[in-house]
Amino acid sequence: MKIGIIGTGNIGSILAQKLSVVGHDVRIANSRGVEGAKQVAVEVGAKAVDVYGAVAGMDVVILSIPFFAVTALPADLFSAVGTDVVLIDTGNYYPGMRDPYIPDIDNGMPESVWVSRQIGRPLIKEFNNVLAYTLAELGQPEGTPGRLAAAVAGDRARSKAIVMKLVNQTGFDPVDAGTLSESWRQQPCTPAYCCDYDAEAMRKALALAIPEVAVRIRDQMPEFFSKLGPNPTHADIVSANRATNSVINEP
């Protein structure tokens, strides 16, 4: 498939590399134009384009940019996108840390529902609840016991099936997390968020999510990260996430 990725940060570049390796034709872009994406493109085996080039003619388009940066995308970027094009949002909302406060989300709107409204297109929420190290290093072949999982939420069955196939190709078991309106279950500070769980535990974690609890924990994130110190290991972060939502470890 032809896959366009907007965003050359950790998740975007890792996805570009993994999807290129399995044979997809990957284009990657960032806000700095073609020249700004060239170095990453060479490193991951993709083609550098501008944001329009990451959308035009693509079968799948992945948004992997800082959450609020979606408002800076060109207003006409998706105007020619057909209904059969699969759009994926990997973003997470971090108010008070990286993002300005967004009243709609603070009042309960799921993050990717808000993004979908900004771009005027339906989305699949994916690759947001795995850490960059997890995505880069911990993928395993299909059928491997204990293979880690990633949640997939969205409203269109065909789009969701395509995304689930991509998740499998990147080395993870895809878990259906429901509709886009239910994607809050895989947002930051829920039991399913960045805890390196297998498919069975991921399903349990998604079911146990409580919106009010997630928001309360989210507002404590600056203090949470400060306790981890300046250079936390991957294991430190996963352990802290699991401890914060320890209910998943109950029998």
N, C-alpha and C positions, 0 to 999 in steps of 0.2 A: 504493500500500500504506500501511497504518498502521504507522509506525515509532516506537518509543519509544527514547529515548537517555537513559541514566543517566550523568550526568557533563557538566559545563558548562565543562570546561577547553578547551585548544586543540583537541585532536582532536574531542572531542564537539561543540563549538560549530561547528567547520568542517563536520563531517558534517551537522549539523542544517541549516545554511545551504544546502549543496550539494544535499542530498536534498529540501529544501523547494522549491528553485528548479526541480527537474525534475518536480515535481508530487506528491510524496508528502505524506501527512498526518503531520507530525512532531510528537511530544510530547517535551519535554525536562525533565529533573529533576536535582536534586542533593540533597545531604544536608540542605540548609537548608529544605526544603519548597517549596510553591508560590511563596511570596514571594521566596525565595532564587533561583529560576530565572527570575523575570519579566523582568529586564533583558536577560539573554542571549536569552530567547525572542523578545522584541520585536526585538532586533538581527538575529536570524537568520531571522525569519519562521516561528517554530514556536509551539506552545502550551505554556505553563508548567504543569506538573503536579507531584505528589509522586511518589515512586518507585513507588508502587502504580499510579498513573495512567500511568506509562511502561511498564507491563507488561500491565495488563488490556486485553484486546481487541486487542492489537497483533499484526501479522503478523510483525514483526521487532523484536527488542529488542537494543540495542547497549550493552554495558558499556564505558564509557570513563572509568574512575576510576583513581586510584592503585592499584597492584597489590594491596597488602595490604588496601585498603579493602573488598575483596569480603567479608572476614570480618565487617564491620560492617553489611552489608545485613540487613534483617529476615529472620528464619529462615523465615517463611512467604511471602516475596515471590514465589517461583516455584511455590507449591503448586498453583495453579490453571492453570498454563501447560500448554496442550495440546502433544501431540507434534509437531504441524505448525508450531508457532511456531519461527522461526529465531532462535537466540541467537548473538550475535557478541561475541567478546572482543578488545579492542584493546590490552590491558594488556601491560606489560613489567616484569620483576622486576629491581630495582636494589638488591641487598643491600649494606649498608654505606654506602649513599648516601641512599636514601629509605626502603627497606623493611627490616624485620627479617629475619634469616636464617631460611629455611624449610628444615628438614632434608630433607624429601621432594624438593624441587627440587634442593637441593645434592647429593643422592645420585643425581640423574639424571632425575627425573620432569620431563617437559616442562611448562612454565609453565601452558599452557592446559588441560592434563590436570588439574593441581592445581585450577585455577579451576573446571573442570567438576565435580570431586568436591565442592568447597565448596558449590556451588549445586544439585547433584543433577540436572543437566541436561546433555545433549550440547551442544557448542559448535562454532562455526566461528572459527578464529583469523584475524583480518584487520585491516588498517589499523594494524598495530603496527610494520611495517618501512618506513614512510614518515614523514619529518619533517613537522611541522606546516606549515612554509613550503611544502614540496613539495606537500602535500595542498591547501593554499589557493591556491597561485599557479601550479603547473606542470602542471596537468591540461590535456589536449588532446583534440580530437575523435577519435573512433574512426577508425583508418586513417591518422592522421598519422604520417609516418616518424619514427622515434626516440621515439615516445610512451613515457613512463615506465611501469613496471609495479609491481604490488603482488602479494604472495604470498597465497594462500588455502589454508588447511589445514583439514581436517575429515573426518568419517566418513560423513556422510549426503549422498548424491548430490543430492537435491532441494534441501536447504539450501545446499549448496555452489553449485549452479547459480544460486540466487536471489542469493547474496552476490556471485558473479562478475558478475552483471548490475548490481548496485549499484556495484561497483567501476568497471565500464565507464561508468556514468552519472556518476560523479564525475570522470571524465577520465583513467582509467588502464587499462592492459591487465591483466586478471586472469591470474595464472599459478597453475596447480594445483600446490600444494606437497605433496600427498599427504594422508595421514591426520592426525588430531590428534596421534597419537603421534610423527609426523614433524615436528610444528610447531616443534621445537627448531631446525630449520634456518633459521628466520626470526627467531629470538630475538636479543637484543642481542649484539653482538660476533661475529656470523657474517658471512660474505661477502655475504649477501643483506640485511643490516640497514642501512637508511638510507644507501644509496650512490647513489640516483637512477639505476638501471639500466633499460634497456629490457627487453622480454620475453626476448629471447635471452640477454642477459647475466644476467638474474635466474635463469633456469633453470640456467645454468652455476654461478652462485653457490650456489644451493640444493644442487646436487650436490656441491660442493666443501666443504661445511660439515663440521667435525670437532668433536665435543662437547668434548673435552679442551682444544682450542685456544680455543674460545669462552669457556670458564670461566676460563682463564688470563688472557685479555684482559679479561674482565669484572672480574676482581679488581684490575686495574690502571686501571679507569675514573677514579677520583678524580684520579690523577696525569695521566691522559690529558687530562681536561678542564681541569686547571689549566694545562697547557701552551698551551691555546688562548687563554688570557687571559679577562678578564671579559666581553667583548662580541664573541664570535666571530661571523663572518658565516655565512650558510647555506653559501656556497661553502667556507669554512674547515672546517666540520663535515663536509661531504661528502668533501672532499679528505682529511681526516684518517681518516675511516672507510675510504675506499678504500685509503689507504696501509697501514692496519693489516691489511687483508686483501688485500694486493697480488697474491696468487695469481690473483685474478679477471682481472687485466690481462695475464697471461701468454698467449702465443699458444696 
